[in-house]
Every structure is written in C-alpha cells, then in structure tokens.
Amino acid sequence: MDSMPLYRRLADHYREAIESGALGQGDRMPSLRELMKRHGVSLSTALQVCRHLEAEGWLEARPRSGYFVGCRSDCGKGRALAELQPGPLPDSAQYVGMNERVSEFVARGRQAKLRVNFSSARSAPSLYPGDALKNAAVRALRQQPDLLVRVASYGGNAAFCGALAKRALASGMVLSPDDVLVTQGCIEALNLALRAVASPGDIVAVESPSFYGLLQVLETLGLRALEIPTSPHTGISLEAMQLAFDAYADIKAIVVVPHLQNPLGAVMPDEHKERLVALCRNRGAALIEDDTYTALIDDGQARRALKSWDRDGGVIHCASLHKVLAPGMRLGWMNAGRWQARVEMLKYAQSRYNDELAQVAAAEVMSSGDYDRHLQRLRSKLREQRQRTAAAIASYFPQGTRFSQPKGGLAMWVELPGGISSQDVFTLALDAGILVAPGLMFSNSNRYDGFVRLNCGMPYTAEVDAALRELGSILHRLVRGSASSVAANALAAS
C-alpha cells in the first residue's frame, strides 16, 4: 500500500466516501485549495486526485464550479483507455537545457538504420495534394515569369495573405490581409512572438508536457520555462496558472496549443479558452497561441481561436500549413496584436522575405473547393491510422499501458507500464530499427520518462504493424526485467 502514489491513496479515500454515502450524488467535491490545505499536498496532487476520480466516473467537472459527485459509480471499470494525469507544478522556473538532450536523440536516430520512424508528428507525403500544388506552381510561373527572380512581397504575397485572412473568419478572427505576416513555419512565428514580448532571463509559462521544439526555442532565447500541469481533455490547468501568477509576479507570456496539443492531443473547450484569455489580460501577460493542428480535428468543425476573444491586442496568433497542406513549403503566418509592428521589424532583421512561389501556389489551392476535400480526406485517413494504432497498442503492449484517444491529429501519447524508462525503450527500439520519441524530450525534467509519443501519420502497413508488435515485445521484456529486479531486491532484503 505504501508504494501506491499519494494521489491514488487520496482518490481511494474519496471514492470510499462516495460509496459509503458520505458524499452523495450531486454533492460538491472539496475544491483544489481545500484539498491542498486539508491534506498538505501540492496543486498537482490535488488535480491528480480529482482527474483520477473523474476518469473513473466518480466525479464530473462543471465549468467555473469545480468537481461534483457523478451519477454513475461504474463507468470507469474495464476501460481500455484511461485519463493521463498532468505533471506537477515545478518549484521554480528553469532554464530549459533541452538542446543537448534533443540533439543527442536526433543524432542517434540519424545514425541508425531505420525500418519505421514513429518519432515525428507528420503525415506521409502521399496524404498531401502534391499534384494540385505542383500544377498551381507551374501556372504561377507561366503567368508570372519573373516570380523567382524579383524581390518577394513585404509581409507576404497578397493573394496568400488574403486566403489566410478569409479562412481565419471561421475561427472567429477578423483580420485584413495586411494584418497577416507570413513566416517560415510556425516555429519562426513562435520565435518572433517570444522575442517581441520577453527578454533573456524572463519567465514564460508553457504546457507540461510540451513540444520539445518550443523548449528548444526558449533555451536558445535565454528564457526560463515554467511548466504548468496540462490535461489531455481540457488543456492547460487554469487553477495552476492562477497559482503560478500568484507565485511569480514577472511571467511575461504563456504559450499554448489550444487544439490537439502536442503531445497530449487536448482540445480546449471554448469556456476554458475564454477564461484563459481573460486571465492573461488581467495579469498583463502575453498569450501566444500555436494554432498548428486545428484543421486536423476529426469532426472538421471550425473551432474558435483564442485570438477571437482578444479585445486589446494581447493575444499573438501563430499558425502553420506544415501539417495540413505541405511540409516541404514551410509556410506559417502570424498576427501579433499590439506587438505587430515590433514583430515585423524583428522578422525583417531575422529572415527578410519569404519565398513567394510557394505562397502563390498555396493560395490557389486554398481558395478552391479541393482544399476542403483534401482536409476531409486527410482527417479521415488519420483517424483510421490512429484507430489501428490504438488497437495494436491494446493488443501488443503489456497490461498497464495507458493512453488517451485524441480527437484528431497525428500522434498518440502513451504511458508505459511498470515504471519503464522511455530512454530504455528508445535505445532498445533503435537497435531494432524503430525510432520513437521518448517522453524525456517533452519536459525540462524527467517527469515524463514513463511516456513515449508515437506518430500515426503513416499509412498503416504490415511493416508498421510489425514494428508496433516489436515495440510490444520490447516492453514485455522490460516489464519482466523490472519485475525480476524487484523480486531479487525483496529477497535480498529478507
């Protein structure tokens, strides 16, 4: 019993209270602050208690009200998929130190002879409209023979910026083409946004776990990362963010992925997004929105951007076509709100103008009905590939493996069983020609060493299935080895 995590012991305590009738259906669960004070635990532990009980069906969350006892006591039993718990709030903001770690994993992956690469978060080239883009580029060169030899348009091609502004309307944003700044993918947009609002040594709050590319950017810019617990269902914890603001008076910015967060796959509810925008406005922090994945949500319904609630220019919207249209084009864009002029100056100093041929071709494709049909096919294919990957994990991986099914996107975040280290999995899988993204890459600490991210963007072939089966065999071996080690230690202690 002593080896059970603290949050599980507390969750069991409140489950017994519900079963006994001490807490009845509809009763309010003690608030997070009450749990922290009553049990002397951290915010992260209090969150884990409530989210575990919610995942098991004992509690239900109500916006702005907290957690209440639910109407079912058995809906969590026998589930193959379980809620993944958010990580803890760190004691202090930290310089990230990610470049060396990520560089090591990248270098080892490049040196290996790979059979299957599960480490990225991208689709296969066959899933993108290559012919349509090629034909559009040919027409552009025919109509504008000097396109490759003249100076590109400042800020971006007018037709491309117009197409982006028009599509932004569906997300609740009202932008003119002049409000759009074209960038080299979303990663340049994030660089520019952070440079515009923060200086070396400043604190920037990020989701935890978080995309390692963002952590690398923070390190490169000399910024300190404050990791905030994040749910795979609702995104960044607003309660933890409020406490972070109370603890740190100098948080300059928050960076979030509101739709299909990488790596969790969370999609923020609108009420959650609106409260986050208001919180940042009240606390005077910039809110930087990474809108890379929205078009990959399964149902294809438009989702409101955080920017749509922005009334004072405090939200910087960053987006990309890298995942949804053409990885090879590296097309991104941004609107920086009240920092727009500064960002334009930084962009000019950093990389000048973007290649215009890709913008002209993309504008033609995005302005046609073929683009929406492409997105529909892409979402459908990705959903099928994720479902087959989930079935393979359930079949091949050891008991105790946990994962949440995202509502769309390219990847799955998998919790490994039995305290297995993602670094060990990475090494053994690499020996077998399989590359995975270990959880160590998604945090400044080691708190996600028990996770891996698996790409689902490749067509599900016999080779992919065999690689997942091999990963399962590796995990089974590691579980057996861990169990043998525990037994040996117990025997020696006796």
LINGI-V582305 format. One line per field, one symbol per residue. ss: DSSP state (H for helix, E for strand, - for the rest). phi: phi as a letter, one per 30 degrees, with the letter a starting at -180 (. if undefined). A space follows every 10 residues. Layout:
# LINGI-V582305
ss->???
phi->???
This chain:
# LINGI-V582305
ss->-----HHHHH HHHHHHHHHH -------E-- -HHHHHHHH- --HHHHHHHH HHHHH---EE EE---EEEE- ---------- ---------- ---EE---HH HHHHHHHHHH H----EE--- ----HHH--H HHHHHHHHHH HHH------- -------HHH HHHHHHHHHH H-----HHH- EEEEHHHHHH HHHHHHH--- --EEEEEE-- -HHHHHHHHH ---EEEEEEE E---EE-HHH HHHHHHH--- EEEEEE--E- ------E--H HHHHHHHHHH HHH--EEEEE E--HHHE--- -----HHHH- ----EEEEEE ------HHH- EEEEE-HHHH HHHHHHHHHH -----HHHHH HHHHHH--HH HHHHHHHHHH HHHHHHHHHH HHHHHH---- -EE----E-- EEEEE----- -HHHHHHHHH H--EE-EEHH HH-------- EEEEE----- -HHHHHHHHH HHHHHHHHHH HHHHHHHHHH HHH-
phi->.dddeedddd ddeddddddd jdccejddde deddddddci cdeededded ddddddjdbb cbeicjcbdd cbcbdcdidd cbdddddddd dadbddiced dddddddddd ddcccbccdd bbcdeddcdd dddddddddd dddbecedcc ddddikdddd dddddddded ciccbdeddc cdbdiddded edddddcbbe jdcbdbdbdb eddddddedd diccccdceb cdcciedddd dddddddbdc ddabcbcdbh eccdidbdde dddddddddd ddcicdcccc cdcedcdedi ddcddeedcd cbidccccba cdccbaeddh cbaabchdce dddddddddd bhcceceddd dddddddcdd dddddddddd dddddddddd dddddcddej dbacdddljc bbccdddiid dddddedddd dcibcbcdee dcadccdcdc bbccdcdced cddddddddd eddddddddd dddddddddd dddd
